[in-house]
Structures are given as C-alpha cells and as structure tokens.
C-alpha cells in the first residue's frame, strides 16, 4: 500500500452507549468524517467488537447497565490487542466529579461531559484519527525497513563479496522510504 493510500485509510470508530438517542447523536456529529462508525449497546458488545476488528478510537459512555464504562475501559486496556486504542469517555454533566479522575486513571485519553459541543468532539476525534493513521504508516515503514535491512545483512554475510552498485541502489531505496536530510 502506498503512503498516500495509507493516509486515506479508513479508521473505524467504536461508539459505546446503552441509549439509542446518544448513539444517534454521535452518528450525526461524526458522520461528516466519513469514517466507519460501529455501535455497541453495552460493554460486553464493545469488547466483542474490539476483538473482531481494529478501531482508531472508542467513544465510551460511563454509565451503562452491566459492565459500566470504567470496567469496559479496564478490560480494553488489559488486552494486548486493544490496550493502545484511545478512549474518550462521555458522561452526563450531573455525574460524580470523581468520574473524570476515575476515567483518566482507567486509561482514558480524554473525557467529555454531555451535552458536548459537537465541534469540540469532532475536533478531538479528528486528532485521534490522524494519530491512528500516522501510527499505521509508521508500522508499515518499520516493516519495510526491517525487510530491507535483512536483505542488506544477507548481502554482507554471503560467501561472495557484496556488489557495491547493488548496495548503493538499496541504500537509495531506503532513502526514498525516509525522505529528508541524510549525511553524505
């Protein structure tokens, strides 16, 4: 996948709330981002969704029956495959003031009270989507670099002397992967 294509990669957002009206409101606010929005009506549904697919971000209601938002977040952060997914907690303005502290202590990246400003939520989500794409791009570059370095190592450990022209060509390829200033 080219770097340009990677930059436009779709980044799914998991919306977790037991209230249908809240899910509809989140979809209305975030729909213009043109990213897949996946609903979960409980912490249990959220965990199943997170194990089925990769998400750029989770928007998580604090108060839900059964597994509440804090317990859901703790479970997300406990699993290797989901521990790095950022969580934005959403809660009612009349909720306990200690909820924000608990949210951050559980591993939340941010915390917003309802009713939230749609522009602020969209801006925060956009930042996390950009970070997700940049991290995915770094993962791909890391993999390409690892493969290319292994190829170079093979050249140097072969039974015959390395072909200097071929090595120079490979170094130029690496420089194209990582544009910028390079020592000469």
VOLUMVO-853157 format. One record per atom (N, C-alpha, C, O): residue in one letter; atom name; z, y, x; residue number from 1. Coordinates in steps of 0.001 Angstrom, whole numbers, plus 500000, padded with zeros to 6 digits. Layout:
BEGIN
PT aa at zz yy xx i
PT A CA Z Y X NUM
...
//
This chain:
BEGIN
PT aa at zz yy xx i
PT X N 500000 498830 500845 1
PT X CA 500000 500000 500000 1
PT X C 500000 501232 500889 1
PT X O 500777 501318 501839 1
PT X N 499138 502174 500584 2
PT X CA 499066 503393 501390 2
PT X C 500282 504262 501131 2
PT X O 500966 504111 500118 2
PT X N 500544 505174 502059 3
PT X CA 501687 506059 501892 3
PT X C 501504 506959 500680 3
PT X O 502474 507286 499998 3
PT X N 500255 507365 500404 4
PT X CA 500007 508196 499229 4
PT X C 500316 507420 497950 4
PT X O 500922 507953 497021 4
PT X N 499895 506163 497915 5
PT X CA 500172 505337 496736 5
PT X C 501668 505111 496592 5
PT X O 502195 505121 495480 5
PT X N 502349 504907 497705 6
PT X CA 503790 504706 497671 6
PT X C 504500 505930 497116 6
PT X O 505491 505811 496396 6
PT X N 503990 507099 497453 7
PT X CA 504622 508334 496983 7
PT X C 504535 508455 495466 7
PT X O 505363 509129 494853 7
PT X N 503543 507811 494853 8
PT X CA 503375 507897 493416 8
PT X C 503840 506627 492713 8
PT X O 503532 506418 491540 8
PT X N 504575 505784 493419 9
PT X CA 505083 504540 492881 9
PT X C 506020 504831 491707 9
PT X O 506824 505763 491753 9
PT X N 505903 504035 490681 10
PT X CA 506754 504217 489505 10
PT X C 508179 503802 489842 10
PT X O 508399 502802 490524 10
PT X N 509125 504564 489368 11
PT X CA 510534 504321 489659 11
PT X C 511289 504198 488339 11
PT X O 511459 505188 487629 11
PT X N 511732 503015 488013 12
PT X CA 512405 502773 486741 12
PT X C 513800 503375 486718 12
PT X O 514506 503402 487726 12
PT X N 514178 503857 485536 13
PT X CA 515495 504449 485313 13
PT X C 516172 503622 484224 13
PT X O 515594 503389 483162 13
PT X N 517398 503180 484491 14
PT X CA 518154 502400 483508 14
PT X C 519081 503340 482741 14
PT X O 519912 504030 483330 14
PT X N 518924 503353 481427 15
PT X CA 519744 504173 480534 15
PT X C 520734 503251 479838 15
PT X O 520335 502338 479116 15
PT X N 522032 503489 480055 16
PT X CA 523049 502593 479507 16
PT X C 523968 503387 478587 16
PT X O 524708 504263 479034 16
PT X N 523910 503068 477290 17
PT X CA 524754 503734 476298 17
PT X C 524773 502860 475062 17
PT X O 523748 502287 474694 17
PT X N 525916 502751 474418 18
PT X CA 526021 501933 473216 18
PT X C 525564 502679 471964 18
PT X O 525431 502075 470900 18
PT X N 525322 503991 472081 19
PT X CA 524935 504812 470934 19
PT X C 523424 505069 470947 19
PT X O 522890 505621 471909 19
PT X N 522754 504671 469888 20
PT X CA 521310 504837 469771 20
PT X C 520891 506298 469914 20
PT X O 519905 506594 470589 20
PT X N 521629 507211 469288 21
PT X CA 521286 508637 469368 21
PT X C 521300 509144 470806 21
PT X O 520456 509954 471189 21
PT X N 522251 508672 471599 22
PT X CA 522327 509091 473000 22
PT X C 521136 508571 473801 22
PT X O 520597 509279 474651 22
PT X N 520732 507340 473529 23
PT X CA 519563 506775 474212 23
PT X C 518296 507550 473846 23
PT X O 517455 507828 474700 23
PT X N 518177 507891 472567 24
PT X CA 517017 508669 472122 24
PT X C 517000 510034 472808 24
PT X O 515947 510504 473240 24
PT X N 518173 510669 472908 25
PT X CA 518253 511979 473563 25
PT X C 517869 511879 475039 25
PT X O 517142 512730 475551 25
PT X N 518351 510848 475720 26
PT X CA 517999 510662 477135 26
PT X C 516500 510442 477290 26
PT X O 515877 511005 478190 26
PT X N 515927 509634 476426 27
PT X CA 514481 509394 476489 27
PT X C 513697 510678 476241 27
PT X O 512666 510908 476873 27
PT X N 514176 511511 475330 28
PT X CA 513492 512778 475048 28
PT X C 513539 513703 476258 28
PT X O 512551 514365 476577 28
PT X N 514672 513750 476923 29
PT X CA 514833 514632 478088 29
PT X C 514033 514119 479278 29
PT X O 513423 514907 480001 29
PT X N 514032 512805 479487 30
PT X CA 513432 512236 480699 30
PT X C 512002 511732 480506 30
PT X O 511338 511374 481478 30
PT X N 511532 511700 479282 31
PT X CA 510190 511180 479012 31
PT X C 509104 511920 479761 31
PT X O 508104 511316 480152 31
PT X N 509278 513220 479971 32
PT X CA 508252 514010 480649 32
PT X C 508127 513664 482136 32
PT X O 507176 514095 482788 32
PT X N 509065 512900 482674 33
PT X CA 508977 512489 484085 33
PT X C 507952 511369 484273 33
PT X O 507560 511059 485398 33
PT X N 507526 510769 483164 34
PT X CA 506521 509691 483194 34
PT X C 506932 508515 484075 34
PT X O 506114 507945 484797 34
PT X N 508188 508171 484002 35
PT X CA 508711 507002 484709 35
PT X C 509207 506003 483667 35
PT X O 509601 506405 482572 35
PT X N 509193 504704 483988 36
PT X CA 509693 503715 483028 36
PT X C 511182 503933 482739 36
PT X O 512001 504013 483654 36
PT X N 511507 504024 481464 37
PT X CA 512893 504157 481015 37
PT X C 513281 502853 480340 37
PT X O 512656 502440 479363 37
PT X N 514312 502208 480864 38
PT X CA 514750 500919 480341 38
PT X C 516111 501128 479697 38
PT X O 517001 501735 480293 38
PT X N 516272 500627 478483 39
PT X CA 517519 500778 477736 39
PT X C 518427 499575 477919 39
PT X O 517974 498437 478044 39
PT X N 519720 499860 477931 40
PT X CA 520740 498808 477838 40
PT X C 521828 499356 476929 40
PT X O 522260 500497 477088 40
PT X N 522268 498545 475980 41
PT X CA 523250 498999 474994 41
PT X C 524675 498601 475361 41
PT X O 525608 498855 474598 41
PT X N 524850 497973 476535 42
PT X CA 526188 497560 476971 42
PT X C 526175 497359 478486 42
PT X O 525119 497305 479116 42
PT X N 527370 497252 479046 43
PT X CA 527475 496963 480473 43
PT X C 526867 495614 480811 43
PT X O 526239 495458 481858 43
PT X N 527049 494642 479933 44
PT X CA 526500 493311 480154 44
PT X C 524968 493359 480189 44
PT X O 524346 492754 481062 44
PT X N 524361 494080 479234 45
PT X CA 522901 494226 479219 45
PT X C 522424 494947 480470 45
PT X O 521380 494610 481030 45
PT X N 523184 495932 480902 46
PT X CA 522815 496688 482107 46
PT X C 522779 495768 483321 46
PT X O 521840 495823 484115 46
PT X N 523790 494928 483468 47
PT X CA 523839 494022 484617 47
PT X C 522660 493053 484591 47
PT X O 522068 492774 485633 47
PT X N 522318 492544 483421 48
PT X CA 521166 491634 483315 48
PT X C 519886 492347 483734 48
PT X O 519067 491791 484466 48
PT X N 519718 493591 483262 49
PT X CA 518516 494356 483607 49
PT X C 518446 494606 485111 49
PT X O 517379 494496 485716 49
PT X N 519580 494941 485705 50
PT X CA 519622 495227 487145 50
PT X C 519307 493988 487978 50
PT X O 518779 494106 489084 50
PT X N 519620 492820 487467 51
PT X CA 519320 491587 488192 51
PT X C 517865 491161 488003 51
PT X O 517340 490379 488796 51
PT X N 517213 491670 486960 52
PT X CA 515812 491321 486689 52
PT X C 514822 492220 487416 52
PT X O 513745 491765 487799 52
PT X N 515165 493480 487610 53
PT X CA 514217 494401 488222 53
PT X C 514936 495458 489039 53
PT X O 516152 495630 488950 53
PT X N 514143 496161 489838 54
PT X CA 514672 497199 490720 54
PT X C 514658 498535 489980 54
PT X O 513685 498873 489306 54
PT X N 515749 499290 490114 55
PT X CA 515860 500598 489479 55
PT X C 516105 501672 490526 55
PT X O 516765 501442 491538 55
PT X N 515557 502851 490258 56
PT X CA 515776 504001 491130 56
PT X C 517120 504640 490832 56
PT X O 517722 505267 491703 56
PT X N 517596 504481 489591 57
PT X CA 518774 505215 489140 57
PT X C 519317 504584 487863 57
PT X O 518572 504010 487069 57
PT X N 520642 504705 487682 58
PT X CA 521282 504279 486441 58
PT X C 521999 505494 485849 58
PT X O 522792 506151 486523 58
PT X N 521709 505778 484586 59
PT X CA 522472 506774 483825 59
PT X C 523414 505972 482944 59
PT X O 522963 505209 482090 59
PT X N 524715 506136 483141 60
PT X CA 525701 505213 482583 60
PT X C 526759 505949 481772 60
PT X O 527458 506821 482288 60
PT X N 526865 505588 480500 61
PT X CA 527907 506127 479636 61
PT X C 529249 505554 480083 61
PT X O 529337 504384 480455 61
PT X N 530285 506377 480046 62
PT X CA 531607 505913 480461 62
PT X C 532236 505040 479379 62
PT X O 532719 503942 479654 62
PT X N 532224 505543 478145 63
PT X CA 532929 504839 477068 63
PT X C 531975 503955 476277 63
PT X O 531110 504428 475540 63
PT X N 532167 502650 476459 64
PT X CA 531401 501654 475700 64
PT X C 532345 500511 475362 64
PT X O 533278 500231 476115 64
PT X N 532109 499845 474229 65
PT X CA 532945 498680 473919 65
PT X C 532658 497549 474909 65
PT X O 531585 497490 475510 65
PT X N 533612 496676 475064 66
PT X CA 533439 495580 476028 66
PT X C 533578 496120 477439 66
PT X O 534578 496753 477778 66
PT X N 532576 495869 478250 67
PT X CA 532588 496353 479630 67
PT X C 532267 497849 479616 67
PT X O 531144 498244 479301 67
PT X N 533257 498676 479960 68
PT X CA 533013 500122 479941 68
PT X C 532207 500544 481168 68
PT X O 531868 499715 482013 68
PT X N 531904 501838 481258 69
PT X CA 531084 502340 482352 69
PT X C 531698 502127 483721 69
PT X O 530991 501815 484679 69
PT X N 533019 502295 483824 70
PT X CA 533670 502121 485124 70
PT X C 533576 500672 485602 70
PT X O 533293 500408 486770 70
PT X N 533813 499753 484694 71
PT X CA 533723 498333 485047 71
PT X C 532273 497958 485384 71
PT X O 532021 497200 486321 71
PT X N 531339 498493 484619 72
PT X CA 529921 498235 484894 72
PT X C 529551 498755 486274 72
PT X O 528891 498063 487049 72
PT X N 529981 499986 486582 73
PT X CA 529686 500573 487897 73
PT X C 530305 499743 489018 73
PT X O 529675 499522 490053 73
PT X N 531532 499286 488812 74
PT X CA 532187 498457 489835 74
PT X C 531381 497179 490071 74
PT X O 531227 496745 491212 74
PT X N 530869 496579 489002 75
PT X CA 530049 495372 489143 75
PT X C 528732 495675 489851 75
PT X O 528266 494881 490668 75
PT X N 528134 496817 489540 76
PT X CA 526885 497212 490200 76
PT X C 527112 497361 491697 76
PT X O 526316 496874 492500 76
PT X N 528186 498025 492071 77
PT X CA 528472 498297 493482 77
PT X C 528926 497048 494230 77
PT X O 528885 497020 495460 77
PT X N 529355 496022 493515 78
PT X CA 529827 494781 494130 78
PT X C 528684 493879 494599 78
PT X O 528857 493095 495532 78
PT X N 527529 493985 493962 79
PT X CA 526419 493077 494268 79
PT X C 525513 493648 495347 79
PT X O 525158 494826 495305 79
PT X N 525140 492823 496305 80
PT X CA 524266 493269 497396 80
PT X C 522952 493849 496882 80
PT X O 522480 494864 497395 80
PT X N 522357 493213 495873 81
PT X CA 521038 493659 495421 81
PT X C 521090 494949 494598 81
PT X O 520049 495567 494374 81
PT X N 522276 495371 494142 82
PT X CA 522369 496578 493313 82
PT X C 523296 497648 493885 82
PT X O 523375 498747 493336 82
PT X N 523986 497352 494956 83
PT X CA 525034 498264 495454 83
PT X C 524515 499641 495855 83
PT X O 525281 500605 495851 83
PT X N 523241 499758 496198 84
PT X CA 522697 501046 496632 84
PT X C 522023 501836 495516 84
PT X O 521498 502922 495761 84
PT X N 522029 501309 494301 85
PT X CA 521425 502026 493179 85
PT X C 522369 503166 492784 85
PT X O 523526 502916 492448 85
PT X N 521890 504410 492819 86
PT X CA 522765 505522 492444 86
PT X C 523084 505502 490949 86
PT X O 522272 505080 490126 86
PT X N 524275 505964 490630 87
PT X CA 524748 506005 489243 87
PT X C 525138 507436 488904 87
PT X O 525879 508086 489641 87
PT X N 524628 507913 487778 88
PT X CA 525107 509173 487214 88
PT X C 525875 508809 485952 88
PT X O 525314 508260 485003 88
PT X N 527171 509125 485955 89
PT X CA 527980 508888 484767 89
PT X C 527748 509995 483762 89
PT X O 527617 511164 484127 89
PT X N 527697 509620 482486 90
PT X CA 527603 510568 481380 90
PT X C 528782 510305 480455 90
PT X O 529024 509162 480065 90
PT X N 529516 511352 480102 91
PT X CA 530655 511170 479219 91
PT X C 530856 512392 478348 91
PT X O 530358 513476 478650 91
PT X N 531594 512206 477261 92
PT X CA 531879 513310 476350 92
PT X C 532777 514351 477005 92
PT X O 533624 514017 477833 92
PT X N 532592 515605 476632 93
PT X CA 533363 516709 477218 93
PT X C 534850 516583 476924 93
PT X O 535676 517090 477684 93
PT X N 535203 515907 475819 94
PT X CA 536617 515790 475460 94
PT X C 537303 514601 476136 94
PT X O 538474 514335 475865 94
PT X N 536608 513898 476991 95
PT X CA 537200 512741 477668 95
PT X C 538236 513189 478694 95
PT X O 538269 514349 479107 95
PT X N 539057 512264 479084 96
PT X CA 540131 512474 480061 96
PT X C 539590 513148 481320 96
PT X O 538546 512752 481838 96
PT X N 540291 514153 481807 97
PT X CA 539838 514867 483010 97
PT X C 539860 513963 484245 97
PT X O 539184 514259 485230 97
PT X N 540613 512884 484211 98
PT X CA 540648 511946 485323 98
PT X C 539418 511049 485385 98
PT X O 539225 510324 486361 98
PT X N 538585 511094 484346 99
PT X CA 537384 510268 484317 99
PT X C 536437 510611 485468 99
PT X O 535854 509719 486083 99
PT X N 536289 511886 485753 100
PT X CA 535379 512279 486839 100
PT X C 535855 511671 488151 100
PT X O 535057 511107 488900 100
PT X N 537143 511781 488433 101
PT X CA 537684 511202 489664 101
PT X C 537440 509697 489683 101
PT X O 536991 509148 490689 101
PT X N 537736 509034 488568 102
PT X CA 537510 507580 488487 102
PT X C 536046 507240 488698 102
PT X O 535725 506252 489358 102
PT X N 535152 508056 488137 103
PT X CA 533721 507812 488282 103
PT X C 533292 507873 489732 103
PT X O 532598 506983 490223 103
PT X N 533711 508932 490419 104
PT X CA 533343 509059 491831 104
PT X C 534002 507959 492664 104
PT X O 533391 507436 493595 104
PT X N 535236 507611 492335 105
PT X CA 535940 506548 493068 105
PT X C 535247 505202 492879 105
PT X O 535315 504334 493749 105
PT X N 534585 505033 491744 106
PT X CA 533875 503785 491462 106
PT X C 532528 503725 492159 106
PT X O 531900 502668 492211 106
PT X N 532085 504846 492690 107
PT X CA 530821 504849 493421 107
PT X C 529722 505663 492782 107
PT X O 528561 505558 493180 107
PT X N 530071 506481 491788 108
PT X CA 529049 507302 491135 108
PT X C 528507 508346 492105 108
PT X O 529235 508880 492942 108
PT X N 527207 508625 491972 109
PT X CA 526578 509672 492770 109
PT X C 526768 511028 492101 109
PT X O 526752 512063 492766 109
PT X N 526950 511015 490769 110
PT X CA 527140 512269 490041 110
PT X C 527806 511961 488715 110
PT X O 527936 510805 488315 110
PT X N 528229 513031 488039 111
PT X CA 528998 512906 486811 111
PT X C 528682 514102 485933 111
PT X O 528880 515243 486350 111
PT X N 528192 513858 484715 112
PT X CA 527868 514939 483791 112
PT X C 528577 514722 482465 112
PT X O 528765 513587 482026 112
PT X N 528968 515819 481833 113
PT X CA 529580 515715 480517 113
PT X C 528545 516011 479438 113
PT X O 527621 516801 479630 113
PT X N 528731 515350 478295 114
PT X CA 527871 515564 477135 114
PT X C 528512 516657 476287 114
PT X O 529740 516704 476214 114
PT X N 527777 517505 475668 115
PT X CA 526326 517583 475767 115
PT X C 525932 518164 477119 115
PT X O 526540 519124 477592 115
PT X N 524923 517585 477731 116
PT X CA 524480 518040 479050 116
PT X C 523288 518970 478892 116
PT X O 522583 518943 477884 116
PT X N 523085 519780 479898 117
PT X CA 521926 520666 479935 117
PT X C 520719 519810 480317 117
PT X O 520713 519222 481398 117
PT X N 519695 519723 479462 118
PT X CA 518551 518860 479764 118
PT X C 517861 519213 481074 118
PT X O 517387 518324 481781 118
PT X N 517797 520495 481405 119
PT X CA 517132 520921 482647 119
PT X C 517913 520449 483857 119
PT X O 517329 520029 484855 119
PT X N 519228 520516 483770 120
PT X CA 520073 520067 484886 120
PT X C 519939 518559 485065 120
PT X O 519780 518074 486185 120
PT X N 520004 517821 483962 121
PT X CA 519865 516366 484061 121
PT X C 518508 516002 484650 121
PT X O 518434 515176 485560 121
PT X N 517439 516601 484149 122
PT X CA 516099 516290 484657 122
PT X C 515998 516621 486140 122
PT X O 515407 515859 486905 122
PT X N 516570 517753 486555 123
PT X CA 516525 518135 487975 123
PT X C 517282 517126 488836 123
PT X O 516801 516741 489902 123
PT X N 518445 516701 488392 124
PT X CA 519231 515723 489156 124
PT X C 518490 514386 489242 124
PT X O 518435 513767 490305 124
PT X N 517930 513952 488133 125
PT X CA 517196 512687 488118 125
PT X C 515991 512775 489047 125
PT X O 515691 511820 489763 125
PT X N 515306 513902 489042 126
PT X CA 514136 514085 489914 126
PT X C 514521 513944 491380 126
PT X O 513779 513348 492161 126
PT X N 515668 514483 491759 127
PT X CA 516139 514349 493146 127
PT X C 516334 512874 493493 127
PT X O 515916 512431 494563 127
PT X N 516961 512116 492605 128
PT X CA 517187 510699 492884 128
PT X C 515883 509901 492903 128
PT X O 515754 508945 493667 128
PT X N 514926 510282 492076 129
PT X CA 513622 509614 492105 129
PT X C 512916 509871 493429 129
PT X O 512311 508965 494001 129
PT X N 512993 511112 493917 130
PT X CA 512395 511440 495218 130
PT X C 513066 510650 496342 130
PT X O 512388 510127 497226 130
PT X N 514385 510566 496307 131
PT X CA 515110 509788 497323 131
PT X C 514715 508316 497269 131
PT X O 514542 507678 498308 131
PT X N 514575 507784 496077 132
PT X CA 514166 506385 495906 132
PT X C 512807 506148 496556 132
PT X O 512626 505187 497304 132
PT X N 511860 507027 496264 133
PT X CA 510515 506863 496831 133
PT X C 510529 506984 498348 133
PT X O 509850 506223 499037 133
PT X N 511287 507924 498868 134
PT X CA 511375 508087 500326 134
PT X C 512021 506855 500969 134
PT X O 511588 506416 502035 134
PT X N 513031 506307 500341 135
PT X CA 513658 505094 500869 135
PT X C 512699 503914 500849 135
PT X O 512655 503132 501799 135
PT X N 511930 503781 499774 136
PT X CA 510936 502708 499710 136
PT X C 509880 502892 500804 136
PT X O 509457 501924 501435 136
PT X N 509464 504124 501020 137
PT X CA 508491 504424 502070 137
PT X C 509070 504059 503439 137
PT X O 508372 503477 504269 137
PT X N 510335 504396 503677 138
PT X CA 510971 504030 504942 138
PT X C 511065 502509 505108 138
PT X O 510868 501993 506208 138
PT X N 511362 501799 504032 139
PT X CA 511413 500333 504098 139
PT X C 510062 499765 504519 139
PT X O 509991 498872 505364 139
PT X N 508991 500290 503923 140
PT X CA 507650 499809 504283 140
PT X C 507318 500139 505732 140
PT X O 506794 499293 506457 140
PT X N 507622 501366 506161 141
PT X CA 507357 501755 507550 141
PT X C 508159 500900 508521 141
PT X O 507657 500505 509573 141
PT X N 509398 500617 508167 142
PT X CA 510243 499777 509011 142
PT X C 509616 498394 509169 142
PT X O 509577 497847 510270 142
PT X N 509126 497831 508059 143
PT X CA 508476 496519 508119 143
PT X C 507221 496547 508972 143
PT X O 506993 495639 509771 143
PT X N 506397 497592 508810 144
PT X CA 505180 497710 509614 144
PT X C 505519 497859 511085 144
PT X O 504883 497240 511938 144
PT X N 506509 498670 511384 145
PT X CA 506913 498878 512771 145
PT X C 507410 497572 513382 145
PT X O 507062 497247 514518 145
PT X N 508214 496828 512644 146
PT X CA 508714 495540 513139 146
PT X C 507583 494579 513466 146
PT X O 507605 493913 514501 146
PT X N 506592 494509 512578 147
PT X CA 505450 493615 512818 147
PT X C 504659 494052 514045 147
PT X O 504287 493227 514880 147
PT X N 504406 495343 514149 148
PT X CA 503625 495854 515291 148
PT X C 504372 495660 516606 148
PT X O 503761 495319 517619 148
PT X N 505673 495871 516602 149
PT X CA 506447 495666 517837 149
PT X C 506454 494191 518235 149
PT X O 506403 493863 519421 149
PT X N 506519 493309 517249 150
PT X CA 506465 491877 517558 150
PT X C 505118 491518 518187 150
PT X O 505057 490711 519114 150
PT X N 504040 492122 517680 151
PT X CA 502714 491888 518265 151
PT X C 502658 492389 519710 151
PT X O 502116 491718 520588 151
PT X N 503222 493569 519943 152
PT X CA 503242 494104 521309 152
PT X C 504071 493213 522233 152
PT X O 503698 492978 523382 152
PT X N 505173 492733 521732 153
PT X CA 506030 491853 522535 153
PT X C 505275 490579 522910 153
PT X O 505392 490092 524034 153
PT X N 504504 490045 521971 154
PT X CA 503689 488865 522261 154
PT X C 502701 489145 523382 154
PT X O 502485 488303 524254 154
PT X N 502106 490322 523359 155
PT X CA 501152 490703 524413 155
PT X C 501824 490655 525791 155
PT X O 501232 490184 526762 155
PT X N 503038 491139 525862 156
PT X CA 503729 491213 527154 156
PT X C 504303 489878 527596 156
PT X O 504538 489678 528788 156
PT X N 504532 488965 526673 157
PT X CA 505107 487673 527051 157
PT X C 504054 486580 527158 157
PT X O 504391 485425 527419 157
PT X N 502800 486919 526964 158
PT X CA 501714 485944 527077 158
PT X C 501565 485502 528533 158
PT X O 502046 486161 529455 158
PT X N 500888 484372 528713 159
PT X CA 500687 483817 530054 159
PT X C 499708 484619 530889 159
PT X O 499651 484448 532107 159
PT X N 498945 485481 530266 160
PT X CA 497945 486279 530992 160
PT X C 498367 487750 530981 160
PT X O 499154 488165 530130 160
PT X N 497853 488524 531910 161
PT X CA 498209 489948 531932 161
PT X C 497726 490648 530658 161
PT X O 496675 490302 530119 161
PT X N 498485 491622 530181 162
PT X CA 498099 492306 528947 162
PT X C 496820 493128 529132 162
PT X O 496556 493668 530206 162
PT X N 496049 493204 528069 163
PT X CA 494833 494016 528032 163
PT X C 495268 495457 527756 163
PT X O 495688 495782 526646 163
PT X N 495165 496317 528773 164
PT X CA 495664 497684 528656 164
PT X C 494933 498485 527583 164
PT X O 495560 499277 526879 164
PT X N 493640 498299 527446 165
PT X CA 492906 499023 526398 165
PT X C 493415 498637 525005 165
PT X O 493584 499484 524127 165
PT X N 493650 497348 524834 166
PT X CA 494163 496870 523541 166
PT X C 495579 497413 523293 166
PT X O 495902 497792 522167 166
PT X N 496418 497455 524323 167
PT X CA 497772 498005 524178 167
PT X C 497722 499489 523822 167
PT X O 498479 499947 522965 167
PT X N 496840 500239 524472 168
PT X CA 496694 501659 524142 168
PT X C 496262 501847 522686 168
PT X O 496742 502752 522004 168
PT X N 495360 500992 522217 169
PT X CA 494899 501071 520830 169
PT X C 496057 500811 519867 169
PT X O 496186 501487 518847 169
PT X N 496889 499838 520194 170
PT X CA 498040 499526 519332 170
PT X C 499051 500671 519333 170
PT X O 499645 500980 518300 170
PT X N 499240 501286 520469 171
PT X CA 500156 502431 520539 171
PT X C 499613 503582 519693 171
PT X O 500376 504258 519004 171
PT X N 498305 503806 519741 172
PT X CA 497703 504851 518893 172
PT X C 497922 504534 517408 172
PT X O 498173 505438 516611 172
PT X N 497827 503252 517039 173
PT X CA 498088 502852 515650 173
PT X C 499522 503189 515258 173
PT X O 499771 503695 514164 173
PT X N 500461 502906 516156 174
PT X CA 501863 503225 515879 174
PT X C 502060 504730 515724 174
PT X O 502822 505177 514867 174
PT X N 501378 505500 516547 175
PT X CA 501492 506961 516440 175
PT X C 500945 507466 515115 175
PT X O 501457 508442 514565 175
PT X N 499905 506810 514594 176
PT X CA 499368 507220 513289 176
PT X C 500364 506897 512174 176
PT X O 500433 507615 511177 176
PT X N 501130 505825 512339 177
PT X CA 502159 505489 511354 177
PT X C 503260 506540 511328 177
PT X O 503831 506835 510279 177
PT X N 503547 507100 512501 178
PT X CA 504630 508062 512638 178
PT X C 504074 509359 513208 178
PT X O 504253 509641 514393 178
PT X N 503397 510157 512373 179
PT X CA 502800 511394 512873 179
PT X C 503888 512372 513329 179
PT X O 505040 512291 512902 179
PT X N 503500 513269 514182 180
PT X CA 504423 514271 514711 180
PT X C 504236 514375 516205 180
PT X O 503281 513845 516774 180
PT X N 505167 515068 516826 181
PT X CA 505073 515242 518285 181
PT X C 505478 513954 518975 181
PT X O 506471 513324 518613 181
PT X N 504709 513579 519958 182
PT X CA 505009 512407 520781 182
PT X C 504914 512846 522240 182
PT X O 504038 513632 522602 182
PT X N 505811 512338 523069 183
PT X CA 505698 512663 524510 183
PT X C 504413 512069 525071 183
PT X O 503993 510986 524665 183
PT X N 503804 512770 525986 184
PT X CA 502552 512277 526579 184
PT X C 502781 511612 527908 184
PT X O 501832 511144 528537 184
//
